[in-house]
């Protein structure tokens, strides 16, 4: 067990050295539905991301959900506290003490079969410009979330994940994909200027395809302001700084050139 824990911790160190921890943390912070991993620590949700899934559960948890683990499936591991209750010799009262951590085997939803889960029943509409994602070899899938404004583009997996049917969220993630095609692999995590570029593109694409981005305009303004503050400049200056890249990304998406 000790070796397994050391192996898990070594994985984190290796990821920091490779520079992809920021991206993993960003995806691990993604809001999820009422599933067991929603209550996990950030470290364990990061392990889940490394395992390539948004929903990991123990063998019995899958059984409770009326699903079974496929034969030959390999588990990944998370760290769970080992808590022991003992009687205090002096006071005679029971005390709970954290003795350490144990490695707990977890299986991905992709390695199970059985009854459909609530979020698996969600069907994304045929969003405008969905064909562009397909032309670029990018899959678009629904994932558990709060079904309002959330999504991500996984560069390495060529995958756009959406927890909402809103066009603007899809456009934002498609913009990241277009930006990557222009510049090569983007900076890991949520780089302020990449995020501002994607949000400007999303608002522009709403208008280009005849959809209204007005209902999300306030959210976009706050989104851009937050990342501009992180970059240490005004929202207006930040938008001007990324205007050239924004135009290139829009041409890549809308004109496909």
KAKABEL-V96716 format. One record per residue. N is the residue number from 0. PSI is psi as a letter, one per 30 degrees, with the letter a starting at -180 (NA if undefined). Layout:
N_PSI + N_PSI
This chain:
0_e + 1_e + 2_e + 3_e + 4_e + 5_e + 6_e + 7_e + 8_e + 9_e + 10_e + 11_e + 12_e + 13_e + 14_e + 15_e + 16_e + 17_f + 18_g + 19_g + 20_e + 21_e + 22_e + 23_e + 24_e + 25_e + 26_e + 27_f + 28_f + 29_k + 30_k + 31_l + 32_a + 33_i + 34_l + 35_e + 36_f + 37_f + 38_g + 39_l + 40_l + 41_e + 42_e + 43_e + 44_f + 45_e + 46_e + 47_e + 48_e + 49_e + 50_f + 51_h + 52_l + 53_f + 54_j + 55_k + 56_l + 57_l + 58_e + 59_e + 60_e + 61_e + 62_e + 63_e + 64_g + 65_h + 66_l + 67_l + 68_k + 69_k + 70_k + 71_f + 72_k + 73_k + 74_l + 75_l + 76_k + 77_l + 78_k + 79_k + 80_k + 81_j + 82_k + 83_k + 84_k + 85_l + 86_k + 87_k + 88_e + 89_e + 90_f + 91_g + 92_l + 93_k + 94_k + 95_k + 96_k + 97_j + 98_f + 99_a + 100_l + 101_l + 102_k + 103_k + 104_k + 105_k + 106_k + 107_l + 108_e + 109_f + 110_g + 111_l + 112_l + 113_b + 114_k + 115_k + 116_l + 117_e + 118_f + 119_f + 120_f + 121_k + 122_k + 123_k + 124_l + 125_j + 126_k + 127_k + 128_g + 129_e + 130_f + 131_e + 132_e + 133_e + 134_e + 135_g + 136_g + 137_k + 138_l + 139_k + 140_l + 141_k + 142_l + 143_k + 144_a + 145_g + 146_h + 147_d + 148_g + 149_l + 150_l + 151_l + 152_j + 153_j + 154_e + 155_e + 156_f + 157_h + 158_k + 159_k + 160_k + 161_k + 162_g + 163_k + 164_g + 165_k + 166_e + 167_e + 168_e + 169_e + 170_e + 171_e + 172_e + 173_e + 174_e + 175_e + 176_e + 177_e + 178_e + 179_e + 180_e + 181_e + 182_f + 183_a + 184_k + 185_l + 186_k + 187_l + 188_a + 189_i + 190_k + 191_e + 192_e + 193_e + 194_e + 195_e + 196_e + 197_e + 198_e + 199_e + 200_e + 201_e + 202_e + 203_e + 204_e + 205_e + 206_e + 207_e + 208_g + 209_g + 210_l + 211_k + 212_g + 213_e + 214_f + 215_g + 216_e + 217_e + 218_e + 219_e + 220_e + 221_e + 222_e + 223_e + 224_e + 225_e + 226_e + 227_e + 228_e + 229_e + 230_f + 231_g + 232_l + 233_l + 234_e + 235_e + 236_e + 237_e + 238_e + 239_e + 240_e + 241_g + 242_e + 243_e + 244_e + 245_e + 246_e + 247_e + 248_e + 249_e + 250_e + 251_e + 252_e + 253_e + 254_f + 255_h + 256_NA
